[in-house]
Amino acid sequence: MKELMIEIVNFLGLAYWVEIVTETPKCTYYFGPFLQAKAAENATEGYLEDLKNEGASGIKVQVKRCKPGDLTIFDEYEGKKTKSAIPSFT
């Protein structure tokens, strides 16, 4: 029954998610969904520990109501930047 409630709340965009943004690698991660903000906050420490063990740094955490399209968003542009990059304007 709880899983059904989470599905409904998430479908409506009212579920809580843990959003973690890291500077290195330049990524945004979403963990959830949760019915209550407190449950999301309680789960945060485990997610942070995993990311730190993988070498992530510059970590910012936020618990918020949202409906993420992707659970991991990697900034591909960051990975392709070089010192000799010339911007292209169209």
C-alpha positions in Angstrom: 0.0 0.0 0.0 2.9 2.4 0.8 4.4 1.8 -2.6 1.2 2.7 -4.3 1.0 6.0 -2.3 4.5 6.8 -3.2 3.8 6.2 -6.9 0.7 8.5 -6.8 2.5 11.2 -4.9 5.4 11.0 -7.2 3.2 11.1 -10.3 1.6 14.3 -9.0 5.1 15.8 -8.4 4.5 16.0 -4.7 7.0 13.4 -3.5 10.2 14.4 -1.7 13.6 13.8 -3.4 17.1 14.2 -2.2 19.0 16.3 -4.7 22.8 16.1 -4.5 24.9 18.3 -6.7 28.7 17.6 -6.9 31.4 19.8 -8.3 33.7 16.8 -9.1 32.4 15.1 -11.0 30.0 17.8 -12.3 26.8 15.9 -11.6 23.3 16.2 -10.2 21.9 13.0 -8.5 18.3 12.4 -7.4 17.4 9.8 -4.7 13.8 9.0 -3.9 10.9 9.3 -4.0 9.8 9.7 -0.4 6.4 10.5 1.2 7.8 12.7 3.9 10.7 15.2 4.0 12.0 13.6 7.2 12.3 10.2 5.6 14.4 11.8 2.7 16.6 13.6 5.3 17.2 10.4 7.2 18.4 8.6 4.0 20.7 11.4 3.0 23.7 10.3 5.0 23.9 6.9 3.2 23.9 8.6 -0.2 26.6 11.1 0.9 28.8 8.3 2.2 28.5 6.4 -1.1 29.4 9.5 -3.2 32.3 10.4 -1.0 33.6 6.8 -1.2 33.5 7.2 -5.0 35.6 10.4 -4.8 32.9 13.0 -5.2 33.7 16.5 -3.8 32.0 19.9 -3.6 28.8 18.3 -2.5 25.6 20.2 -1.9 22.4 18.5 -0.6 18.8 19.6 -0.8 15.6 17.8 0.1 12.8 19.1 -2.1 9.5 18.2 -3.8 10.1 17.7 -7.4 9.6 15.2 -10.2 13.1 14.6 -11.8 13.2 13.3 -15.4 16.6 11.8 -15.0 18.1 10.4 -11.8 21.7 11.3 -12.7 22.6 14.3 -14.8 26.2 14.6 -15.9 27.4 17.9 -17.3 28.9 16.6 -20.5 30.2 20.1 -21.5 32.4 20.1 -18.3 34.0 16.9 -19.3 34.8 18.2 -22.8 36.3 21.6 -21.9 39.8 22.3 -22.9 42.1 25.4 -22.6 42.0 25.9 -26.4 38.2 25.7 -26.7 36.7 28.4 -28.9 33.1 29.2 -28.4 30.8 28.9 -31.4 28.1 31.4 -31.9 25.2 30.9 -34.3 
